[in-house]
Amino acid sequence: MTLRNLNVLLFLTITLLSGLKTTMIETFYCSLHFIVDYPLWTLTFITRANQDYFQTNILLSTYIYRNVEGLNELYSRYRFPYGPERKNVTVQFFVHGITIVTQNLCDEKNSSENHLKNPLREFCSLNINSDTLLDLIARYGDYHRKASNNEPACLYYGFTSRKLKSQNSKATTLGWSWRGHLCNQLKELASWSPKNTGFNPRYSANVGVIAAGFDGTDYSLNKGEMTFFHEIGHSMNADHDDAKDFKDRQKECNPSDAQGGSYLMYPTGTEGLLTNNRIYSNCSLDTISKYTEILGRWKPKCLSTTKTVKSKCDGIFSIGEICDEHHTSSNCCTSNCKLKKGAACSPSAGLCCKSSCQFHSAGHQCHSESECKKPIECLGTSATCPDHERKFFKADKTICRDGTLLCMNGSCELSICTLYSLIPCQLKGSKDTFCMIACLQNDGSCVPYHIISKSSDSSKPLYFPYGSLCDSNRGHCDQFHKCLPLLLDDSANPIAAGFSSLLLTDYSTLFKRYWWIFVLIILTQIILIPIVLLHFRSHCISSNNPFLE
């Protein structure tokens, strides 16, 4: 090879490497810690897990992992500026930990000091209002940060089956979160920070709560996923698409159904059936970009360029673990989450493992038939029940949910209007029609489904399932086909949240932190009281006043 050819080769190599360097996109990871409260655990235990402890935990943790997978798929579409140099980065998320409030935990009696400081048992109560629930998640996040050698998660999110009430208590809401708060140690960046008010020294704003489902069905859980994406958008500083800042961009950021429908950050929910329903608008991306640019200046520790997942060995089977039987009576797993000698598997890892620590044989039914899935059978070589293998899915567009929905990818979630190649629409006029299923005709008219359908009785309306959106997504249908008020989320009111936090304040902590204020108040009173008394004494009516005789 000649010297000229070597120079050409060297030039091409340098050019290629420099091109790779400039186009390489850095990824920042945000860790998520989830708290599943007792009502959702109980609902799953009874309605979806055949009252099996391990199956309940597996279903809930699997649901969470799939939510995070969907979130990463969404965020992989976007590039955000980071720092003053505005370099392009991607943001991804991973599960820092899952804390599930189980029956075992709620029944446990432990009087140790550390146990009493843990607010987790307070999630066992069935009488918790929405404000208190958000505060509990924040308190647990602060407790967890201190208990885990100061290795906090980027965000703490709760999943519940409770009906969350908006702050005026006139509507049900699907989720709450604070805008622009990823990490608990950050100062106020874009909005009011409850930590800076002094109301509650323990309060962190990197929290959110999601109503995962009214009834535990696939349909409700899928809507929970949409709400989760929406609330994470708020944590990333995205505002609602109809906010005042975007009033001149409504055609761009709030299109009609014919133009693809509303985006993820629209304030009322969607069924997720239209093109735009599962992506962010340009308005949202602009506000997220401003936030990531600010984050790049702060360089918070909770955002990292590496994804580190540690085995928790806490009774919740998670990625990286072989088994996890903590707080149970099962006998296949060691205390450090390794299989015992002679054990092939652990029931904590899946439904295809026997209590004898051996795999169920191939063909053993691990899940009974459901509306959209055939009976699911073990493979004989794994503890995992293969319930997401396509061979067990019923055909797409199989009718389910009492004839109101269709199966898609093994889940009952598709609009029945799809049978006629139509999309769903909302009837206007009488409130009695808000929960009727209707389809958008080619001529633009919205017609009740029972009139369109060739197979149904045209005199009997077909109604949305319980929990479905109605009244242009401003309400949800109850069991009696009435449309009740609903908000996708309720942006937490700082005044209400402040007083809510004040009620939960640890006053000993408050006194230790602000002792000098209390001393100043006492000294001021000691000085002022004699002065006030002397002032009024000198101005009192004299005792020899004739009017007193």
Buried (B, 14 or more C-beta within 10 A) or exposed (E): EEEEEEEEEEEEEEEEEEEEEEEEEEBBBBBBBBBBBBBBBBBBBEBBBEEBBBBBBBBBBBBBBEBBEBBBEBBEEBBBBBBEEEBBBBBBBBBBBBBBBBBBBBEEEEEEEEEEEBBBBBBBBEEBEBBBBBBBBBBBBBBBBEEBEEBBBBBBBBBBBBBBBBBEEEBBBBBBBBBBBBBBBBEEBBBBBBBEBBBBBBBBBBBBBBBBBBBBBBBBBBBBBBBBBBBBBBBBBBBBBBBEEBEEBEEEBBBEBEEEBBBBBBBBBBBBBBEBBBBBBEBBBBBBBBBBBBBBEBEBEBBBEEEEBEBBBBBBBBEEBBBBBBEBEBEBBBEEBBBEEEBBBBBBBBBBBBEEBBBBEEEBEBBEEBBBBBEBBBBEEBBBBBBBEEEBBBEEEBBBBEBBBBBBEBBBBBBBBBBEEBBBBBBEEEEEBBBBBBBBEEEEEBBBBBEBBEEBEEEEBBBBBBBBBBBEBBBBBBEEBBBBBBBBBBBBBBEEBBEBBBEBBBEEEBEEEEEEEEEEEEEEEEEEEEEEEEEEEEEEEEEEEEEEE
